[in-house]
């Protein structure tokens, strides 16, 4: 590799804006079901999460008159809950480790304040509510399918 190629590759790395923990955390918290934070971080298989979400949504709205009565809709809870967990993990990751993994070669370490902590708290609160809702929906769906709630009005 020549000196010109090395300097051009270094300038390309330094020209890239650093990825931020707050942005990753918010993307994972709000759009984790479709893998938006994976696209932002440049992960190789981000399209798999997006494809799973789109197929689940398509099946939920296309083949069933009531969207929440579709088993494919329940599959959407898996990447959604994973997004909340990853939001908290990325937000609370030490700055040095985050920069080493996701901002290599940028030189200056990032210095975050309370932003990532607030994003982690938001992810934990919203994630707990969504997880409890998902568990309740699965339980009700199974009980209705097995006939255990026959005669009860929900």
ABEGO torsion letter per residue (X at the ends): XBAAAAAAAAAAAAABBBBBAAAAAAAAAAAAAAGAAAAAAGBAAAAAAAAAAAAAAAAAAAABABAAABAAAAAAAAAAAAAAAAAAAAAABBAAAAAAAABBGAGBBBBBBAAAAAAAAAAAAAAAAAAAAAAAAAAAAAAAAAGAABGBBX
